[in-house]
């Protein structure tokens, strides 16, 4: 991207300034942002945990200024009133934009040239820009939503001012340690103009932030908290297909990736013919989320605003304890939600203050989140969730078992997708994961499975949307557009000649019918499995009940013997008989309970997977090893002979 030239004052000269080129690819955008981060890294922001928040608030104010300018123009065209969130001199155009005194340089509504405050501070001497930001700008931004005298919410604040105040909440002062570097950063950020970023690759902070956190995770630093890969989110969103008029929620939203991509999905459906009412509903009343991390919450707000969601309804606090840090932006949230898209943290440990809020207490974070989701999902609402393999197969802990029982009793768990083991490895989490899709309102009948676990993925070969068989719009890809690693084994089988590859996207459309089953997909009749287990359990439970009835009679007999002063030997014999029968009843009940628990092992085990099985006997394997050893020995002997004869030189 071309850099504007500077005049002798160190400011941008409009006569030599070219309009920035459109950022037409994610790669060019990432490279440009990396150049900004490089400046920050040499300016007291060595780690991403330092320079990402710094980039966040600077970029947020830049894009906000451009959005406010557009909104003012639209209001003027319509003859409507416009109330800006920021006034002079706190707008980007006042203190951050490059300055020039040449004709044609943009001017503020007050008739001052863009960058007038920055030039004024520059002329006043070194350190004045820092003083303005730290002592005037930041305190003003903090006061937009919180009365700094009382610490209470400012009820006069507009919703956008509240969002601005919360976005700046973690910014106490400028971290960059040089005004020269800061001005360089401001110049670069100013080039990110919303008029010159195409719609398909519109700048999303979450994407950049995710990339940076992945790099930190590789170094085992605090940034290893993982964020869901965008392509996995898109596959989940395409599967659920949220519509305008539905509420979309993420109880642990991180940087807002699920909400941002759901917004893209619905906006694409609306197209260019969307009414102003539809757009207003989409931007203001559709997306809701909760996030507890102080570092991440402001970035989520900024990301969603920059993405186009003018009023993100985000709640700051712990979703599981319901302890609120800041809830003013969530006051319009409904009690339940139509669509829930989420990737709750797994492997975390929650304390008693969180556990006591749930029927099935456990320290396992993901299990509590599933219970929370079941409570917040609206009738006929649908959830798409990333869950670890352990939750699916574990049946030896009551909270895991009872939570899954509640899930299948209250919801139709209609699909489980088994992901490859390395999907989250670049984010510092190598655990095996699955995607679960369920709709609230009726019990689970049949579960459709799809197996992607055979796909080899890694840091340089991540799982993509094409591996799911979707294109960017959610349509089914043709076989020629699918990754070779996905289809190689299928096409190597002559029996599959001229047959379309059964991709996830293609088979999803056939789910619930025999055509939905393939080499990689199958249907499990959960209701029948459960009924069979109950039928097999019943004789055991009946026998246990009979034994318990006998024990009651024996205990009554023991009471009478004690009353009649029976001998110790007689009492001990009867007591031993009671204990033996008690144990027998418990053993039968335990066996029945284990049979019931086995029903809730939901792990994806592909019954049609093609396995390479070594059918040789141990003796044949030993013989093969011996044969290969003789071949190697004979080859080495020939090579030594050739060396000795001088045929081969050292």
C-alpha positions in Angstrom: 0.0 0.0 0.0 1.4 3.4 -1.0 2.6 5.6 1.8 1.8 9.4 1.6 4.8 11.7 1.4 5.5 14.3 4.1 6.3 18.0 3.9 9.0 19.7 5.9 6.7 19.9 9.0 6.6 16.1 9.0 2.9 16.2 8.0 1.2 14.7 5.0 1.0 16.9 1.9 -2.3 16.5 0.0 -0.7 17.4 -3.3 1.4 14.2 -3.2 -1.1 12.0 -1.4 -2.6 9.2 -3.4 -5.9 7.5 -2.6 -5.1 4.2 -0.9 -5.5 1.1 -2.9 -8.4 -1.2 -2.2 -7.3 -4.0 0.2 -8.4 -6.8 -2.1 -7.2 -9.9 -0.2 -6.9 -11.2 3.4 -3.1 -11.6 2.7 -2.6 -7.9 1.8 -4.6 -6.8 4.8 -2.6 -9.1 7.1 0.7 -7.8 5.7 -0.4 -4.2 6.1 -1.5 -4.8 9.7 1.7 -6.6 10.4 3.6 -3.5 9.3 1.7 -1.5 12.0 2.5 -4.2 14.6 6.2 -4.1 13.6 6.2 -0.4 14.6 4.5 -1.2 17.9 6.9 -4.0 18.7 9.8 -1.6 18.6 7.9 0.8 20.8 7.4 -0.9 24.2 4.8 -3.3 22.9 6.9 -6.4 22.5 4.2 -9.0 22.9 0.8 -9.4 21.2 -0.9 -9.2 24.6 0.4 -5.6 24.6 0.2 -4.4 21.0 -3.2 -6.0 20.1 -5.1 -3.9 22.6 -3.1 -0.9 21.5 -4.0 -1.5 17.9 -7.6 -2.2 18.9 -8.4 1.2 20.4 -6.5 3.2 17.8 -8.1 1.4 14.9 -11.5 1.5 16.5 -11.4 5.3 16.8 -10.2 5.5 13.2 -13.1 3.5 11.7 -15.6 5.0 14.1 -14.7 8.5 12.8 -15.3 7.3 9.2 -18.6 5.7 10.2 -19.7 8.9 11.9 -18.8 10.9 8.8 -20.9 8.6 6.6 -23.8 8.7 9.1 -23.7 12.5 9.1 -23.8 12.6 5.3 -26.7 10.2 5.2 -28.6 12.3 7.8 -28.0 15.5 5.8 -29.4 13.9 2.7 -32.5 12.8 4.5 -32.8 16.1 6.3 -32.6 14.3 9.7 -30.8 15.4 12.8 -27.4 13.8 13.6 -25.9 13.5 17.1 -22.3 12.5 17.0 -20.8 10.2 19.6 -17.7 12.4 19.8 -17.1 16.1 19.5 -14.0 18.2 18.7 -11.2 17.8 19.7 -11.7 14.1 20.6 -12.5 12.9 17.1 -9.9 11.1 15.0 -10.0 13.8 12.4 -8.9 16.3 15.0 -6.0 14.8 16.9 -4.9 11.7 14.8 -5.4 12.4 11.1 -2.4 13.7 9.1 -2.4 17.5 8.8 -1.8 19.8 5.8 -2.3 23.5 5.2 -2.6 23.0 1.4 -5.9 23.6 -0.4 -8.1 20.6 -0.9 -7.2 19.0 2.4 -10.3 17.6 4.1 -11.9 19.9 6.7 -14.0 19.2 9.8 -17.6 20.4 10.1 -16.2 23.4 12.0 -14.1 24.4 9.0 -10.7 23.3 10.5 -8.3 21.2 8.5 -8.1 17.5 9.4 -5.3 17.0 11.9 -5.4 20.5 13.3 -5.1 19.4 16.9 -2.3 17.0 16.0 -0.4 19.9 14.3 -1.1 22.1 17.3 0.3 19.5 19.7 3.3 18.9 17.4 4.1 22.6 17.3 3.9 22.8 21.1 6.8 20.4 21.5 7.7 16.8 22.2 5.5 15.0 24.7 2.4 17.1 24.1 0.6 14.5 22.0 1.1 11.9 24.8 -0.2 14.5 27.3 -3.3 15.1 25.3 -4.1 11.4 24.8 -3.3 10.3 28.4 -4.7 13.3 30.3 -7.6 14.5 28.1 -8.7 12.1 25.4 -8.7 8.8 27.4 -10.4 10.3 30.5 -13.0 11.8 28.2 -13.6 8.4 26.5 -13.8 6.7 29.9 -16.4 9.1 31.0 -18.7 8.5 28.1 -20.5 5.6 29.8 -19.3 5.8 33.4 -19.5 8.8 35.7 -15.9 9.0 36.9 -16.9 10.7 40.1 -19.3 7.9 41.3 -18.2 5.0 39.2 -21.8 4.4 38.2 -23.2 4.1 34.6 -23.9 7.4 32.8 -27.5 7.0 32.0 -27.4 10.0 29.6 -24.9 8.1 27.4 -26.0 7.0 23.9 -25.6 3.3 23.1 -22.7 4.1 20.8 -21.0 6.1 23.6 -21.4 3.2 25.9 -19.8 0.9 23.4 -16.9 3.4 23.0 -16.5 3.7 26.7 -16.4 -0.1 27.1 -14.0 -0.5 24.2 -11.6 1.9 25.9 -12.0 0.4 29.4 -8.7 -1.4 29.5 -6.7 1.5 28.0 -5.1 3.6 30.8 -2.4 5.3 28.8 -0.6 5.0 25.5 1.8 2.1 25.5 3.9 3.3 22.6 6.9 5.0 24.0 7.9 7.3 21.2 5.7 10.1 19.7 7.6 9.6 16.4 6.5 6.0 16.3 3.0 6.9 17.4 2.6 9.4 14.6 3.9 6.7 12.2 1.3 4.3 13.5 -1.5 6.9 13.2 -0.4 7.6 9.6 -0.6 3.9 8.7 -3.9 3.4 10.5 -5.4 6.4 8.8 -4.8 4.6 5.4 -7.3 1.9 6.5 -10.3 3.7 5.0 -13.7 1.9 4.9 -14.2 3.3 1.4 -11.2 1.4 0.2 -11.7 -2.0 1.8 -13.9 -4.2 -0.3 -16.9 -5.9 1.3 -15.6 -9.4 1.0 -12.4 -8.7 2.9 -13.6 -6.0 5.2 -11.2 -5.6 8.1 -12.1 -7.7 11.1 -10.0 -7.3 14.2 -10.9 -10.8 15.4 -9.2 -12.3 12.4 -5.9 -10.4 13.1 -6.2 -11.0 16.8 -6.8 -14.7 16.3 -3.7 -15.0 14.1 -1.6 -13.2 16.7 -2.9 -15.4 19.5 -2.2 -18.5 17.6 1.4 -17.4 17.2 1.6 -16.8 21.0 0.0 -20.1 21.7 2.8 -21.8 19.7 5.3 -20.3 22.2 3.3 -21.6 25.2 2.6 -18.1 26.4 -0.5 -16.6 27.9 -2.0 -16.1 24.5 -2.6 -19.9 24.2 -6.2 -19.4 25.0 -7.7 -20.5 21.7 -10.2 -18.9 19.3 -12.2 -21.0 16.9 -10.8 -21.1 13.3 -13.0 -19.0 11.0 -13.6 -21.9 8.6 -15.0 -24.1 11.3 -17.3 -21.3 12.4 -18.5 -20.8 8.8 -19.3 -24.5 8.4 -21.3 -24.3 11.7 -23.2 -21.2 10.5 -23.9 -22.6 7.1 -25.3 -25.7 8.8 -27.6 -23.8 11.2 -28.5 -21.1 8.6 -29.6 -18.3 10.9 -32.3 -16.0 9.5 -33.3 -12.4 9.9 -35.7 -12.1 12.8 -33.9 -14.7 14.9 -31.7 -13.8 17.9 -28.1 -15.1 17.8 -26.2 -15.7 21.0 -22.8 -16.8 22.2 -22.4 -17.3 25.9 -18.6 -17.1 25.7 -18.0 -15.0 22.7 -14.3 -14.3 22.8 -13.5 -11.8 20.1 -17.0 -12.2 18.6 -16.1 -14.5 15.7 -19.4 -16.5 15.8 -21.5 -13.4 15.9 -19.5 -11.6 13.2 -19.8 -14.5 10.8 -23.5 -15.0 11.5 -23.9 -11.4 10.7 -22.1 -11.9 7.4 -24.3 -14.9 6.6 -27.6 -13.1 7.2 -26.4 -9.9 5.5 -25.5 -11.9 2.4 -29.0 -13.5 2.4 -30.6 -10.0 2.5 -28.5 -8.8 -0.4 -28.6 -5.3 -1.8 -32.4 -5.1 -1.6 -32.6 -5.1 2.2 -35.0 -2.5 3.7 -33.9 0.0 6.3 -36.0 -1.8 8.8 -34.3 -5.1 8.1 -30.9 -3.5 8.4 -31.8 -1.8 11.6 -33.0 -5.2 13.0 -29.9 -6.9 11.9 -27.5 -4.3 13.3 -29.3 -3.6 16.6 -31.5 -6.4 17.7 -30.0 -9.7 16.5 -26.6 -10.4 18.1 -26.0 -11.0 21.8 -23.0 -12.4 23.7 -21.2 -12.7 27.0 -17.5 -12.6 27.7 -15.6 -12.5 31.0 -12.0 -11.7 30.0 -11.1 -8.1 30.6 -8.6 -8.2 27.7 -10.9 -9.8 25.2 -14.2 -8.0 25.9 -13.2 -4.6 24.4 -11.7 -6.3 21.4 -15.0 -8.2 20.8 -16.9 -4.9 20.9 -14.5 -3.2 18.5 -14.5 -6.2 16.2 -18.3 -6.3 15.9 -18.7 -2.6 15.4 -16.0 -2.6 12.7 -17.7 -5.6 11.2 -20.9 -3.6 10.8 -22.9 -4.5 13.9 -23.5 -1.0 15.1 -24.9 -2.0 18.5 -23.4 -5.2 19.8 -25.4 -6.4 22.8 -22.5 -7.8 24.8 -22.4 -8.5 28.5 -19.1 -8.3 30.5 -18.9 -10.8 33.3 -18.7 -14.5 34.1 -21.5 -16.4 32.3 -21.4 -19.3 34.8 -21.5 -17.3 38.0 -23.6 -14.5 36.5 -21.3 -12.0 38.2 -21.6 -8.8 36.2 -18.7 -6.5 35.4 -20.7 -4.3 33.0 -24.2 -5.2 31.8 -25.7 -1.9 30.4 -25.2 -3.1 26.8 -27.2 -6.3 27.5 -30.4 -4.6 28.7 -32.3 -5.4 25.5 -31.4 -9.1 25.6 -34.3 -11.6 25.7 -34.5 -14.4 28.2 -33.9 -17.1 25.6 -32.3 -17.1 22.1 -33.3 -18.6 18.8 -29.8 -19.6 17.7 -26.8 -20.3 19.9 -23.3 -20.6 18.2 -20.4 -21.3 20.6 -17.2 -23.0 21.5 -17.0 -23.1 25.3 -13.6 -23.6 26.9 -12.9 -27.2 27.8 -10.4 -28.4 30.3 -11.2 -25.4 32.6 -12.1 -25.8 36.3 -14.9 -23.9 37.9 -15.3 -23.2 41.6 -18.3 -23.7 43.8 -19.7 -20.2 43.1 -20.3 -21.3 39.5 -21.3 -24.9 40.2 -24.0 -24.0 42.6 -26.0 -22.4 39.8 -26.5 -25.7 38.0 -28.5 -28.9 38.7 -25.5 -31.1 38.0 -22.5 -29.8 39.8 -19.0 -30.3 38.3 -15.8 -28.3 38.0 -15.7 -29.1 34.2 -16.4 -25.8 32.4 -17.8 -27.2 29.2 -20.4 -29.4 31.1 -21.7 -26.3 33.0 -21.9 -24.4 29.7 -24.0 -27.1 28.1 -26.4 -26.9 31.0 -26.4 -23.1 30.7 -27.1 -23.3 27.0 -30.0 -25.7 27.5 -31.6 -23.1 29.8 -31.0 -20.2 27.4 -32.1 -21.9 24.2 -35.6 -20.9 23.1 -38.3 -23.5 22.2 -37.5 -24.7 18.7 -34.2 -22.9 19.0 -31.1 -24.5 17.5 -27.6 -24.7 18.9 -24.3 -25.5 17.2 -21.4 -26.1 19.6 -17.8 -27.3 19.7 -17.3 -30.0 22.4 -14.3 -32.1 23.3 -14.4 -35.9 22.8 -14.3 -36.5 26.5 -17.7 -35.0 27.1 -19.2 -37.3 24.4 -17.8 -40.6 25.7 -17.5 -40.1 29.5 -20.1 -41.9 31.4 -18.3 -42.5 34.7 -19.1 -39.1 36.2 -22.7 -38.3 37.1 -22.6 -34.6 36.0 -21.4 -35.6 32.5 -24.0 -38.4 32.2 -26.9 -36.4 33.6 -26.1 -33.4 31.4 -26.2 -35.6 28.3 -29.4 -37.2 29.5 -31.0 -33.7 29.9 -29.7 -32.8 26.4 -31.3 -35.8 24.6 -34.5 -35.6 26.7 -35.1 -31.9 26.0 -33.6 -31.5 22.5 -33.3 -33.3 19.2 -29.6 -33.9 18.9 -29.7 -34.3 15.1 -26.0 -34.2 14.0 -22.5 -34.9 15.3 -19.4 -34.1 13.2 -16.2 -35.7 14.3 -13.3 -33.3 13.5 -9.6 -34.1 13.0 -7.4 -34.2 16.0 -5.3 -31.2 14.9 -8.0 -28.6 14.3 -7.1 -26.6 17.4 -3.4 -27.6 17.7 -2.2 -24.3 16.4 -4.1 -22.6 19.2 -2.3 -24.6 21.8 -5.1 -27.1 22.2 -4.5 -30.6 20.8 -7.7 -32.1 22.2 -10.0 -34.1 19.8 -13.2 -32.2 19.2 -16.7 -32.6 17.7 -19.5 -30.3 16.4 -22.9 -31.0 17.9 -26.2 -29.6 16.5 -29.4 -29.8 18.4 -32.9 -28.2 18.4 -34.9 -27.7 21.5 -38.5 -29.1 21.9 -38.5 -32.8 21.4 -36.5 -35.8 22.5 -33.6 -37.2 20.4 -34.7 -39.9 18.0 -31.9 -40.5 15.5 -28.4 -38.9 15.5 -26.7 -38.4 12.1 -22.9 -38.6 12.3 -20.3 -37.4 9.8 -16.6 -38.4 10.1 -13.9 -35.9 9.2 -11.4 -37.4 11.6 -9.4 -39.1 8.9 -8.3 -35.7 7.3 -4.8 -34.8 8.2 -4.5 -31.2 9.3 -1.7 -29.2 10.9 -0.3 -25.7 11.3 0.4 -25.4 7.5 -2.6 -27.4 6.4 -5.5 -26.2 8.4 -9.1 -27.4 8.1 -10.9 -25.3 5.5 -14.5 -24.7 4.5 -13.8 -26.8 1.4 -13.1 -29.9 3.7 -16.8 -29.6 4.8 -17.8 -29.3 1.1 -19.2 -25.8 1.4 -18.3 -22.7 -0.7 -18.2 -19.3 0.9 -22.0 -18.8 0.4 -22.9 -22.2 1.9 -23.6 -23.9 -1.4 -22.3 -27.5 -2.1 -18.9 -27.6 -3.9 -18.4 -29.7 -6.9 -15.9 -32.6 -6.6 -13.3 -30.8 -8.7 -13.2 -28.0 -6.0 -12.7 -30.3 -3.1 -9.3 -30.8 -1.5 -7.4 -33.8 -2.8 -6.5 -35.0 0.7 -10.3 -35.3 1.4 -11.2 -37.3 -1.7 -8.0 -39.3 -2.5 -9.0 -42.6 -0.8 -12.5 -42.4 -2.2 -11.5 -42.0 -5.8 -8.8 -44.7 -5.4 -11.6 -47.2 -5.0 -12.8 -48.4 -8.4 -16.2 -49.1 -7.0 -16.7 -45.3 -6.6 -16.0 -44.5 -10.3 -18.4 -41.8 -11.5 -20.0 -41.4 -8.1 -20.1 -38.0 -6.5 -18.0 -37.7 -3.3 -20.2 -37.8 -0.2 -19.0 -34.5 1.3 -20.5 -33.2 4.6 -22.4 -30.5 2.8 -23.8 -32.9 0.2 -24.8 -35.6 2.7 -26.2 -33.0 5.2 -29.0 -32.4 2.6 -29.9 -36.1 2.7 -29.8 -36.4 6.5 -32.7 -38.4 7.9 -33.0 -40.5 4.7 -31.1 -43.7 3.7 -29.3 -41.6 1.1 -27.7 -39.7 4.0 -25.5 -42.7 4.9 -22.2 -43.2 3.2 -18.6 -44.3 3.8 -18.2 -41.2 6.0 -21.7 -40.8 7.4 -24.1 -43.0 9.3 -27.3 -42.8 11.4 -27.6 -44.1 15.0 -31.2 -44.8 16.1 -30.7 -43.4 19.6 -34.3 -44.0 20.7 -34.1 -47.7 19.7 -30.7 -48.0 21.4 -32.2 -46.5 24.6 -35.3 -48.8 24.4 -33.1 -51.9 24.0 -31.0 -50.9 27.0 -34.1 -50.4 29.1 -35.5 -53.8 28.1 -32.2 -55.5 29.0 -32.0 -53.6 32.3 -35.5 -54.4 33.4 -34.9 -58.1 34.4 -31.9 -57.0 36.5 -33.9 -54.2 38.2 -36.8 -56.6 38.8 -34.5 -59.2 40.4 -32.9 -56.4 42.5 -36.3 -55.3 43.7 -37.2 -58.9 44.6 -34.0 -59.3 46.6 -34.7 -55.9 48.4 -38.1 -57.2 49.3 -36.6 -60.3 50.8 -34.0 -58.1 52.7 -36.9 -56.2 54.3 -38.4 -59.5 55.5 -35.1 -60.6 56.8 -34.5 -57.4 58.7 -37.9 -57.8 60.3 -36.9 -61.3 61.3 -33.7 -60.0 62.7 -35.6 -57.5 64.9 -37.8 -60.3 66.3 -34.8 -62.5 67.0 -33.1 -59.7 68.9 -36.2 -59.2 70.9 -36.5 -62.9 71.6 -32.8 -62.9 72.8 -31.7 -65.3 70.1 -28.1 -66.6 70.2 -25.2 -64.5 68.8 -24.5 -67.2 66.2 -28.0 -67.1 64.9 -28.0 -63.3 64.8 -24.7 -63.1 63.0 -25.8 -65.7 60.5 -28.9 -63.7 59.6 -27.0 -60.4 59.5 -24.5 -61.9 57.1 -27.3 -63.2 54.9 -28.8 -59.6 54.9 -25.5 -58.1 53.9 -25.0 -60.7 51.2 -28.4 -60.0 49.6 -27.9 -56.2 49.9 -24.7 -56.5 48.0 -26.3 -58.7 45.4 -29.1 -56.1 44.9 -26.6 -53.3 44.6 -24.5 -55.3 42.1 -27.6 -55.8 39.9 -28.5 -52.1 40.1 -24.9 -51.1 39.3 -24.9 -53.5 36.3 -28.2 -52.0 35.1 -26.9 -48.4 35.7 -23.8 -49.2 33.6 -26.0 -50.5 30.8 -28.0 -47.3 30.9 -24.9 -45.1 31.1 -23.5 -46.9 28.0 -26.4 -45.5 26.0 -25.0 -42.0 26.5 -21.6 -42.8 25.1 -22.1 -40.6 22.0 -18.6 -40.8 20.6 -18.4 -41.0 16.8 -17.2 -44.5 15.8 -17.6 -44.9 12.1 -19.0 -48.4 11.4 -18.1 -48.2 7.7 -14.5 -46.9 8.1 -12.1 -48.7 5.8 -9.4 -50.2 8.0 -6.0 -51.6 6.8 -5.8 -54.8 8.9 -2.6 -56.8 9.1 -3.8 -60.4 8.9 -0.3 -62.0 9.2 0.5 -64.4 12.1 3.3 -63.4 14.5 5.5 -66.1 12.9 4.9 -64.6 9.4 5.8 -61.1 10.7 9.0 -62.5 12.3 9.9 -64.3 9.1 9.3 -61.1 7.1 11.7 -59.1 9.4 14.3 -61.8 9.0 14.0 -61.7 5.2 14.3 -57.9 5.1 17.4 -58.2 7.4 19.1 -60.6 5.0 18.4 -58.4 2.0 20.0 -55.4 3.8 23.0 -57.4 4.8 23.5 -58.7 1.3 23.2 -55.2 -0.1 25.8 -53.8 2.4 28.2 -56.7 1.5 28.0 -55.8 -2.2 28.6 -52.1 -1.6 31.7 -52.9 0.6 33.0 -55.2 -2.2 32.6 -52.4 -4.8 34.4 -50.0 -2.5 37.3 -52.4 -2.0 37.6 -52.9 -5.7 37.7 -49.2 -6.3 34.6 -49.2 -8.4 33.0 -46.7 -5.9 35.0 -43.8 -4.6 34.6 -42.3 -1.1 
